[in-house]
Amino acid sequence: MNHLLDGFPVVTEIPVAWGEMDALQHVNNVTYFRYFETARIDYFKHIDLMENIAITQVGPVVAETSCRYKIPVTFPDTLLVGTKITDLQDDRFTMKYQVVSKKLNKTTTLGSATVVMFDFKTNQKANLTPEILATIQQLENLR
């Protein structure tokens, strides 16, 4: 793993596709939100959240997301997206993303998302299950 991603318990490798570049010949700004989504789902797999949704019908909904672009990315390249949870509450958590270019060996992009748990049966906000909460705490080394 890249030293720039120390402290990120989940790192997702994403190859840059030619079609993700725009007329200015760098990865289009919208594409980073897809990268974040891929990394977010990878994190969810690590904490068994996807399996939990099927059982409880309670799952994550992105309430807010942001992106800070530092260095343009171009094809060909492979990105490493580090993901961690920085704020954990009963019904929500904040995810931080750090994108590192393997070609440049630099951080290119920073992002975040606030994720709220939602009960799809009742259409209301819900709390994280004790099992998911414990799994996140263990993965993040939180107490």
VMD Tcl script that builds the backbone (N, CA, C; Angstrom):
set m [mol new atoms 429]
animate dup $m
set s [atomselect $m all]
$s set {name element resname resid chain x y z} {
  {N N MET 1 A 0.843 -1.192 0.000}
  {CA C MET 1 A 0.000 0.000 0.000}
  {C C MET 1 A 0.881 1.247 0.000}
  {N N ASN 2 A 0.396 2.283 -0.613}
  {CA C ASN 2 A 1.111 3.541 -0.715}
  {C C ASN 2 A 1.164 4.237 0.641}
  {N N HIS 3 A 2.342 4.749 1.025}
  {CA C HIS 3 A 2.502 5.417 2.321}
  {C C HIS 3 A 1.609 6.649 2.468}
  {N N LEU 4 A 1.201 7.247 1.352}
  {CA C LEU 4 A 0.314 8.408 1.413}
  {C C LEU 4 A -1.059 8.042 1.957}
  {N N LEU 5 A -1.368 6.739 1.973}
  {CA C LEU 5 A -2.681 6.289 2.437}
  {C C LEU 5 A -2.604 5.600 3.800}
  {N N ASP 6 A -1.509 5.829 4.520}
  {CA C ASP 6 A -1.432 5.319 5.892}
  {C C ASP 6 A -2.609 5.884 6.685}
  {N N GLY 7 A -3.262 5.053 7.471}
  {CA C GLY 7 A -4.408 5.500 8.256}
  {C C GLY 7 A -5.742 5.293 7.555}
  {N N PHE 8 A -5.708 4.852 6.303}
  {CA C PHE 8 A -6.942 4.532 5.587}
  {C C PHE 8 A -7.104 3.013 5.591}
  {N N PRO 9 A -8.099 2.492 6.315}
  {CA C PRO 9 A -8.220 1.041 6.445}
  {C C PRO 9 A -8.668 0.323 5.178}
  {N N VAL 10 A -9.298 1.045 4.256}
  {CA C VAL 10 A -9.736 0.433 2.996}
  {C C VAL 10 A -9.143 1.249 1.851}
  {N N VAL 11 A -8.453 0.553 0.945}
  {CA C VAL 11 A -7.872 1.192 -0.237}
  {C C VAL 11 A -8.385 0.452 -1.465}
  {N N THR 12 A -8.963 1.210 -2.380}
  {CA C THR 12 A -9.571 0.663 -3.589}
  {C C THR 12 A -8.755 1.104 -4.796}
  {N N GLU 13 A -8.358 0.148 -5.626}
  {CA C GLU 13 A -7.595 0.463 -6.832}
  {C C GLU 13 A -8.550 0.628 -8.010}
  {N N ILE 14 A -8.405 1.755 -8.717}
  {CA C ILE 14 A -9.296 2.062 -9.841}
  {C C ILE 14 A -8.458 2.498 -11.045}
  {N N PRO 15 A -8.532 1.758 -12.151}
  {CA C PRO 15 A -7.830 2.201 -13.359}
  {C C PRO 15 A -8.569 3.364 -14.009}
  {N N VAL 16 A -7.822 4.331 -14.504}
  {CA C VAL 16 A -8.414 5.464 -15.216}
  {C C VAL 16 A -8.731 5.006 -16.640}
  {N N ALA 17 A -9.951 5.252 -17.080}
  {CA C ALA 17 A -10.361 4.904 -18.440}
  {C C ALA 17 A -10.185 6.110 -19.365}
  {N N TRP 18 A -9.846 5.836 -20.607}
  {CA C TRP 18 A -9.672 6.901 -21.602}
  {C C TRP 18 A -10.908 7.797 -21.674}
  {N N GLY 19 A -12.080 7.205 -21.649}
  {CA C GLY 19 A -13.328 7.942 -21.792}
  {C C GLY 19 A -13.675 8.823 -20.602}
  {N N GLU 20 A -12.912 8.755 -19.529}
  {CA C GLU 20 A -13.172 9.609 -18.363}
  {C C GLU 20 A -12.533 10.987 -18.506}
  {N N MET 21 A -11.694 11.149 -19.533}
  {CA C MET 21 A -11.074 12.449 -19.756}
  {C C MET 21 A -12.027 13.350 -20.528}
  {N N ASP 22 A -11.891 14.649 -20.320}
  {CA C ASP 22 A -12.753 15.604 -21.012}
  {C C ASP 22 A -11.976 16.335 -22.103}
  {N N ALA 23 A -12.560 17.386 -22.641}
  {CA C ALA 23 A -11.929 18.127 -23.742}
  {C C ALA 23 A -10.602 18.757 -23.335}
  {N N LEU 24 A -10.396 18.952 -22.054}
  {CA C LEU 24 A -9.136 19.538 -21.575}
  {C C LEU 24 A -8.081 18.473 -21.296}
  {N N GLN 25 A -8.393 17.216 -21.653}
  {CA C GLN 25 A -7.460 16.092 -21.583}
  {C C GLN 25 A -7.034 15.721 -20.157}
  {N N HIS 26 A -7.951 15.889 -19.213}
  {CA C HIS 26 A -7.754 15.339 -17.868}
  {C C HIS 26 A -9.078 14.758 -17.406}
  {N N VAL 27 A -9.025 13.947 -16.353}
  {CA C VAL 27 A -10.236 13.292 -15.871}
  {C C VAL 27 A -11.260 14.351 -15.491}
  {N N ASN 28 A -12.470 14.202 -16.004}
  {CA C ASN 28 A -13.548 15.157 -15.762}
  {C C ASN 28 A -13.917 15.184 -14.279}
  {N N ASN 29 A -14.270 16.349 -13.782}
  {CA C ASN 29 A -14.562 16.528 -12.362}
  {C C ASN 29 A -15.682 15.610 -11.852}
  {N N VAL 30 A -16.674 15.332 -12.652}
  {CA C VAL 30 A -17.797 14.483 -12.235}
  {C C VAL 30 A -17.336 13.053 -11.954}
  {N N THR 31 A -16.326 12.602 -12.661}
  {CA C THR 31 A -15.845 11.225 -12.552}
  {C C THR 31 A -15.377 10.892 -11.139}
  {N N TYR 32 A -14.845 11.863 -10.438}
  {CA C TYR 32 A -14.337 11.599 -9.081}
  {C C TYR 32 A -15.454 11.135 -8.142}
  {N N PHE 33 A -16.668 11.619 -8.371}
  {CA C PHE 33 A -17.783 11.167 -7.534}
  {C C PHE 33 A -18.099 9.697 -7.801}
  {N N ARG 34 A -17.853 9.234 -9.019}
  {CA C ARG 34 A -17.987 7.790 -9.307}
  {C C ARG 34 A -16.884 7.016 -8.610}
  {N N TYR 35 A -15.662 7.558 -8.624}
  {CA C TYR 35 A -14.564 6.906 -7.904}
  {C C TYR 35 A -14.911 6.796 -6.417}
  {N N PHE 36 A -15.447 7.876 -5.851}
  {CA C PHE 36 A -15.828 7.853 -4.436}
  {C C PHE 36 A -16.908 6.807 -4.186}
  {N N GLU 37 A -17.864 6.706 -5.102}
  {CA C GLU 37 A -18.924 5.708 -4.954}
  {C C GLU 37 A -18.338 4.287 -4.959}
  {N N THR 38 A -17.421 4.028 -5.862}
  {CA C THR 38 A -16.781 2.718 -5.932}
  {C C THR 38 A -16.052 2.417 -4.623}
  {N N ALA 39 A -15.318 3.408 -4.115}
  {CA C ALA 39 A -14.590 3.224 -2.856}
  {C C ALA 39 A -15.553 3.056 -1.680}
  {N N ARG 40 A -16.651 3.797 -1.687}
  {CA C ARG 40 A -17.646 3.704 -0.614}
  {C C ARG 40 A -18.257 2.302 -0.568}
  {N N ILE 41 A -18.627 1.770 -1.726}
  {CA C ILE 41 A -19.201 0.425 -1.784}
  {C C ILE 41 A -18.170 -0.608 -1.340}
  {N N ASP 42 A -16.916 -0.420 -1.705}
  {CA C ASP 42 A -15.847 -1.321 -1.261}
  {C C ASP 42 A -15.745 -1.293 0.270}
  {N N TYR 43 A -15.809 -0.101 0.852}
  {CA C TYR 43 A -15.778 0.026 2.319}
  {C C TYR 43 A -16.978 -0.700 2.918}
  {N N PHE 44 A -18.160 -0.500 2.342}
  {CA C PHE 44 A -19.378 -1.150 2.841}
  {C C PHE 44 A -19.244 -2.670 2.816}
  {N N LYS 45 A -18.582 -3.198 1.797}
  {CA C LYS 45 A -18.351 -4.649 1.737}
  {C C LYS 45 A -17.459 -5.094 2.893}
  {N N HIS 46 A -16.469 -4.284 3.239}
  {CA C HIS 46 A -15.562 -4.615 4.336}
  {C C HIS 46 A -16.275 -4.679 5.691}
  {N N ILE 47 A -17.355 -3.931 5.832}
  {CA C ILE 47 A -18.081 -3.928 7.114}
  {C C ILE 47 A -19.391 -4.710 7.034}
  {N N ASP 48 A -19.570 -5.480 5.951}
  {CA C ASP 48 A -20.763 -6.322 5.762}
  {C C ASP 48 A -22.063 -5.526 5.710}
  {N N LEU 49 A -21.981 -4.274 5.319}
  {CA C LEU 49 A -23.181 -3.443 5.274}
  {C C LEU 49 A -24.134 -3.891 4.168}
  {N N MET 50 A -23.597 -4.360 3.062}
  {CA C MET 50 A -24.453 -4.782 1.948}
  {C C MET 50 A -25.309 -5.995 2.346}
  {N N GLU 51 A -24.721 -6.958 3.060}
  {CA C GLU 51 A -25.472 -8.120 3.531}
  {C C GLU 51 A -26.507 -7.696 4.568}
  {N N ASN 52 A -26.147 -6.735 5.413}
  {CA C ASN 52 A -27.036 -6.253 6.462}
  {C C ASN 52 A -28.278 -5.584 5.876}
  {N N ILE 53 A -28.123 -4.870 4.760}
  {CA C ILE 53 A -29.261 -4.207 4.113}
  {C C ILE 53 A -30.311 -5.236 3.699}
  {N N ALA 54 A -29.855 -6.344 3.152}
  {CA C ALA 54 A -30.784 -7.384 2.687}
  {C C ALA 54 A -31.622 -7.946 3.839}
  {N N ILE 55 A -31.046 -7.980 5.029}
  {CA C ILE 55 A -31.743 -8.536 6.200}
  {C C ILE 55 A -32.642 -7.492 6.870}
  {N N THR 56 A -32.113 -6.294 7.091}
  {CA C THR 56 A -32.806 -5.286 7.902}
  {C C THR 56 A -33.605 -4.264 7.091}
  {N N GLN 57 A -33.310 -4.144 5.792}
  {CA C GLN 57 A -33.889 -3.094 4.949}
  {C C GLN 57 A -33.472 -1.694 5.410}
  {N N VAL 58 A -32.400 -1.629 6.197}
  {CA C VAL 58 A -31.820 -0.353 6.624}
  {C C VAL 58 A -30.489 -0.216 5.908}
  {N N GLY 59 A -30.326 0.918 5.209}
  {CA C GLY 59 A -29.102 1.091 4.443}
  {C C GLY 59 A -28.664 2.536 4.358}
  {N N PRO 60 A -27.526 2.759 3.717}
  {CA C PRO 60 A -26.931 4.093 3.658}
  {C C PRO 60 A -27.499 4.939 2.523}
  {N N VAL 61 A -27.662 6.229 2.819}
  {CA C VAL 61 A -28.054 7.224 1.823}
  {C C VAL 61 A -27.068 8.383 1.948}
  {N N VAL 62 A -26.511 8.799 0.830}
  {CA C VAL 62 A -25.578 9.928 0.851}
  {C C VAL 62 A -26.370 11.214 1.026}
  {N N ALA 63 A -26.079 11.941 2.105}
  {CA C ALA 63 A -26.774 13.198 2.386}
  {C C ALA 63 A -26.015 14.402 1.836}
  {N N GLU 64 A -24.687 14.272 1.784}
  {CA C GLU 64 A -23.858 15.388 1.327}
  {C C GLU 64 A -22.525 14.825 0.866}
  {N N THR 65 A -21.968 15.417 -0.180}
  {CA C THR 65 A -20.658 14.975 -0.661}
  {C C THR 65 A -19.898 16.168 -1.217}
  {N N SER 66 A -18.569 16.096 -1.136}
  {CA C SER 66 A -17.745 17.189 -1.649}
  {C C SER 66 A -16.446 16.636 -2.214}
  {N N CYS 67 A -15.782 17.481 -3.004}
  {CA C CYS 67 A -14.544 17.069 -3.640}
  {C C CYS 67 A -13.614 18.276 -3.763}
  {N N ARG 68 A -12.336 18.039 -3.464}
  {CA C ARG 68 A -11.310 19.073 -3.637}
  {C C ARG 68 A -10.264 18.542 -4.603}
  {N N TYR 69 A -10.110 19.222 -5.721}
  {CA C TYR 69 A -9.187 18.801 -6.777}
  {C C TYR 69 A -7.842 19.477 -6.552}
  {N N LYS 70 A -6.781 18.683 -6.479}
  {CA C LYS 70 A -5.452 19.224 -6.213}
  {C C LYS 70 A -4.545 19.178 -7.446}
  {N N ILE 71 A -4.559 18.016 -8.141}
  {CA C ILE 71 A -3.698 17.813 -9.305}
  {C C ILE 71 A -4.509 17.083 -10.372}
  {N N PRO 72 A -4.440 17.511 -11.629}
  {CA C PRO 72 A -5.177 16.810 -12.680}
  {C C PRO 72 A -4.655 15.382 -12.873}
  {N N VAL 73 A -5.554 14.483 -13.237}
  {CA C VAL 73 A -5.222 13.099 -13.536}
  {C C VAL 73 A -5.476 12.868 -15.019}
  {N N THR 74 A -4.580 12.128 -15.667}
  {CA C THR 74 A -4.722 11.825 -17.081}
  {C C THR 74 A -4.567 10.328 -17.319}
  {N N PHE 75 A -5.084 9.889 -18.445}
  {CA C PHE 75 A -4.927 8.507 -18.885}
  {C C PHE 75 A -3.554 8.374 -19.541}
  {N N PRO 76 A -2.826 7.288 -19.339}
  {CA C PRO 76 A -3.136 6.145 -18.482}
  {C C PRO 76 A -2.651 6.392 -17.060}
  {N N ASP 77 A -3.392 5.857 -16.118}
  {CA C ASP 77 A -3.003 5.928 -14.709}
  {C C ASP 77 A -3.868 4.934 -13.941}
  {N N THR 78 A -3.436 4.623 -12.759}
  {CA C THR 78 A -4.233 3.830 -11.830}
  {C C THR 78 A -4.275 4.608 -10.539}
  {N N LEU 79 A -5.477 4.721 -9.977}
  {CA C LEU 79 A -5.672 5.488 -8.757}
  {C C LEU 79 A -5.881 4.558 -7.575}
  {N N LEU 80 A -5.392 4.975 -6.433}
  {CA C LEU 80 A -5.666 4.307 -5.167}
  {C C LEU 80 A -6.534 5.255 -4.361}
  {N N VAL 81 A -7.715 4.793 -3.988}
  {CA C VAL 81 A -8.636 5.633 -3.222}
  {C C VAL 81 A -8.711 5.086 -1.807}
  {N N GLY 82 A -8.162 5.855 -0.862}
  {CA C GLY 82 A -8.244 5.480 0.546}
  {C C GLY 82 A -9.550 5.988 1.125}
  {N N THR 83 A -10.180 5.141 1.958}
  {CA C THR 83 A -11.457 5.513 2.572}
  {C C THR 83 A -11.390 5.237 4.062}
  {N N LYS 84 A -11.889 6.206 4.831}
  {CA C LYS 84 A -11.994 6.018 6.272}
  {C C LYS 84 A -13.182 6.801 6.794}
  {N N ILE 85 A -13.635 6.401 7.968}
  {CA C ILE 85 A -14.725 7.119 8.635}
  {C C ILE 85 A -14.107 8.006 9.702}
  {N N THR 86 A -14.459 9.292 9.643}
  {CA C THR 86 A -13.859 10.252 10.571}
  {C C THR 86 A -14.827 10.725 11.646}
  {N N ASP 87 A -16.112 10.553 11.419}
  {CA C ASP 87 A -17.105 10.949 12.423}
  {C C ASP 87 A -18.189 9.883 12.415}
  {N N LEU 88 A -18.373 9.243 13.553}
  {CA C LEU 88 A -19.319 8.138 13.657}
  {C C LEU 88 A -20.363 8.480 14.711}
  {N N GLN 89 A -21.637 8.539 14.273}
  {CA C GLN 89 A -22.746 8.837 15.177}
  {C C GLN 89 A -23.751 7.689 15.115}
  {N N ASP 90 A -24.792 7.762 15.914}
  {CA C ASP 90 A -25.776 6.677 15.973}
  {C C ASP 90 A -26.442 6.418 14.629}
  {N N ASP 91 A -26.747 7.486 13.893}
  {CA C ASP 91 A -27.525 7.343 12.662}
  {C C ASP 91 A -26.785 7.769 11.404}
  {N N ARG 92 A -25.513 8.156 11.523}
  {CA C ARG 92 A -24.769 8.670 10.370}
  {C C ARG 92 A -23.269 8.564 10.602}
  {N N PHE 93 A -22.544 8.730 9.512}
  {CA C PHE 93 A -21.089 8.790 9.608}
  {C C PHE 93 A -20.555 9.621 8.446}
  {N N THR 94 A -19.342 10.140 8.644}
  {CA C THR 94 A -18.671 10.911 7.608}
  {C C THR 94 A -17.506 10.094 7.075}
  {N N MET 95 A -17.464 9.949 5.765}
  {CA C MET 95 A -16.382 9.231 5.100}
  {C C MET 95 A -15.433 10.242 4.466}
  {N N LYS 96 A -14.155 9.984 4.597}
  {CA C LYS 96 A -13.134 10.793 3.934}
  {C C LYS 96 A -12.472 9.934 2.876}
  {N N TYR 97 A -12.191 10.556 1.723}
  {CA C TYR 97 A -11.527 9.877 0.619}
  {C C TYR 97 A -10.238 10.628 0.285}
  {N N GLN 98 A -9.215 9.862 -0.037}
  {CA C GLN 98 A -7.973 10.451 -0.532}
  {C C GLN 98 A -7.566 9.651 -1.763}
  {N N VAL 99 A -7.412 10.349 -2.888}
  {CA C VAL 99 A -7.074 9.707 -4.157}
  {C C VAL 99 A -5.594 9.943 -4.442}
  {N N VAL 100 A -4.881 8.839 -4.682}
  {CA C VAL 100 A -3.453 8.902 -4.988}
  {C C VAL 100 A -3.223 8.329 -6.383}
  {N N SER 101 A -2.468 9.060 -7.193}
  {CA C SER 101 A -2.076 8.603 -8.523}
  {C C SER 101 A -0.848 7.717 -8.387}
  {N N LYS 102 A -0.931 6.500 -8.937}
  {CA C LYS 102 A 0.248 5.629 -8.939}
  {C C LYS 102 A 1.319 6.189 -9.866}
  {N N LYS 103 A 0.898 6.805 -10.976}
  {CA C LYS 103 A 1.853 7.359 -11.944}
  {C C LYS 103 A 2.635 8.536 -11.337}
  {N N LEU 104 A 1.928 9.417 -10.625}
  {CA C LEU 104 A 2.557 10.618 -10.062}
  {C C LEU 104 A 3.069 10.411 -8.639}
  {N N ASN 105 A 2.567 9.365 -7.964}
  {CA C ASN 105 A 2.854 9.110 -6.549}
  {C C ASN 105 A 2.558 10.355 -5.701}
  {N N LYS 106 A 1.396 10.946 -5.971}
  {CA C LYS 106 A 0.939 12.138 -5.244}
  {C C LYS 106 A -0.549 12.032 -4.993}
  {N N THR 107 A -0.995 12.737 -3.960}
  {CA C THR 107 A -2.422 12.870 -3.715}
  {C C THR 107 A -2.985 13.844 -4.732}
  {N N THR 108 A -4.015 13.393 -5.454}
  {CA C THR 108 A -4.593 14.236 -6.506}
  {C C THR 108 A -5.908 14.874 -6.095}
  {N N THR 109 A -6.633 14.193 -5.189}
  {CA C THR 109 A -8.002 14.614 -4.908}
  {C C THR 109 A -8.366 14.219 -3.484}
  {N N LEU 110 A -9.158 15.063 -2.838}
  {CA C LEU 110 A -9.687 14.770 -1.501}
  {C C LEU 110 A -11.209 14.870 -1.569}
  {N N GLY 111 A -11.883 14.023 -0.836}
  {CA C GLY 111 A -13.336 14.073 -0.853}
  {C C GLY 111 A -13.919 13.669 0.476}
  {N N SER 112 A -15.221 13.904 0.609}
  {CA C SER 112 A -15.931 13.476 1.812}
  {C C SER 112 A -17.391 13.222 1.466}
  {N N ALA 113 A -18.023 12.448 2.319}
  {CA C ALA 113 A -19.455 12.192 2.182}
  {C C ALA 113 A -20.050 11.985 3.555}
  {N N THR 114 A -21.198 12.587 3.788}
  {CA C THR 114 A -21.983 12.295 4.981}
  {C C THR 114 A -23.027 11.273 4.577}
  {N N VAL 115 A -23.028 10.148 5.279}
  {CA C VAL 115 A -23.921 9.040 4.958}
  {C C VAL 115 A -24.880 8.848 6.131}
  {N N VAL 116 A -26.175 8.869 5.833}
  {CA C VAL 116 A -27.216 8.707 6.850}
  {C C VAL 116 A -27.869 7.350 6.640}
  {N N MET 117 A -28.137 6.661 7.724}
  {CA C MET 117 A -28.820 5.369 7.634}
  {C C MET 117 A -30.316 5.607 7.466}
  {N N PHE 118 A -30.930 4.785 6.615}
  {CA C PHE 118 A -32.324 4.992 6.234}
  {C C PHE 118 A -33.047 3.652 6.230}
  {N N ASP 119 A -34.236 3.638 6.837}
  {CA C ASP 119 A -35.078 2.439 6.856}
  {C C ASP 119 A -35.996 2.509 5.646}
  {N N PHE 120 A -35.764 1.632 4.671}
  {CA C PHE 120 A -36.519 1.665 3.426}
  {C C PHE 120 A -37.930 1.105 3.581}
  {N N LYS 121 A -38.209 0.429 4.697}
  {CA C LYS 121 A -39.574 -0.054 4.953}
  {C C LYS 121 A -40.457 1.079 5.461}
  {N N THR 122 A -39.917 1.911 6.341}
  {CA C THR 122 A -40.709 2.981 6.959}
  {C C THR 122 A -40.457 4.354 6.328}
  {N N ASN 123 A -39.451 4.434 5.431}
  {CA C ASN 123 A -39.051 5.707 4.820}
  {C C ASN 123 A -38.658 6.745 5.863}
  {N N GLN 124 A -37.891 6.286 6.863}
  {CA C GLN 124 A -37.418 7.182 7.921}
  {C C GLN 124 A -35.949 6.912 8.215}
  {N N LYS 125 A -35.332 7.923 8.804}
  {CA C LYS 125 A -33.956 7.784 9.250}
  {C C LYS 125 A -33.885 6.661 10.284}
  {N N ALA 126 A -32.757 5.964 10.328}
  {CA C ALA 126 A -32.594 4.845 11.264}
  {C C ALA 126 A -31.196 4.896 11.869}
  {N N ASN 127 A -30.996 4.117 12.915}
  {CA C ASN 127 A -29.683 4.002 13.546}
  {C C ASN 127 A -28.888 2.869 12.919}
  {N N LEU 128 A -27.571 2.972 13.012}
  {CA C LEU 128 A -26.705 1.861 12.649}
  {C C LEU 128 A -26.997 0.700 13.583}
  {N N THR 129 A -26.940 -0.517 13.071}
  {CA C THR 129 A -27.132 -1.670 13.948}
  {C C THR 129 A -25.900 -1.801 14.853}
  {N N PRO 130 A -26.063 -2.395 16.023}
  {CA C PRO 130 A -24.906 -2.588 16.909}
  {C C PRO 130 A -23.787 -3.377 16.238}
  {N N GLU 131 A -24.150 -4.323 15.363}
  {CA C GLU 131 A -23.133 -5.138 14.687}
  {C C GLU 131 A -22.305 -4.297 13.715}
  {N N ILE 132 A -22.985 -3.461 12.927}
  {CA C ILE 132 A -22.278 -2.615 11.961}
  {C C ILE 132 A -21.436 -1.578 12.702}
  {N N LEU 133 A -21.977 -0.998 13.742}
  {CA C LEU 133 A -21.244 -0.027 14.553}
  {C C LEU 133 A -19.965 -0.650 15.107}
  {N N ALA 134 A -20.073 -1.849 15.647}
  {CA C ALA 134 A -18.909 -2.546 16.212}
  {C C ALA 134 A -17.887 -2.875 15.123}
  {N N THR 135 A -18.359 -3.260 13.946}
  {CA C THR 135 A -17.451 -3.599 12.848}
  {C C THR 135 A -16.688 -2.365 12.380}
  {N N ILE 136 A -17.376 -1.232 12.277}
  {CA C ILE 136 A -16.705 0.023 11.902}
  {C C ILE 136 A -15.663 0.388 12.959}
  {N N GLN 137 A -16.039 0.311 14.216}
  {CA C GLN 137 A -15.118 0.664 15.297}
  {C C GLN 137 A -13.866 -0.219 15.265}
  {N N GLN 138 A -14.060 -1.497 14.972}
  {CA C GLN 138 A -12.925 -2.410 14.898}
  {C C GLN 138 A -12.040 -2.077 13.687}
  {N N LEU 139 A -12.639 -1.860 12.529}
  {CA C LEU 139 A -11.890 -1.537 11.321}
  {C C LEU 139 A -11.109 -0.241 11.468}
  {N N GLU 140 A -11.720 0.736 12.101}
  {CA C GLU 140 A -11.112 2.064 12.268}
  {C C GLU 140 A -10.275 2.181 13.537}
  {N N ASN 141 A -10.214 1.104 14.328}
  {CA C ASN 141 A -9.502 1.130 15.608}
  {C C ASN 141 A -10.039 2.219 16.530}
  {N N LEU 142 A -11.360 2.348 16.562}
  {CA C LEU 142 A -12.032 3.324 17.435}
  {C C LEU 142 A -12.489 2.620 18.714}
  {N N ARG 143 A -12.593 3.335 19.765}
  {CA C ARG 143 A -13.099 2.764 21.021}
  {C C ARG 143 A -14.249 3.575 21.501}
}
mol reanalyze $m
mol bondsrecalc $m
mol representation Tube
mol addrep $m
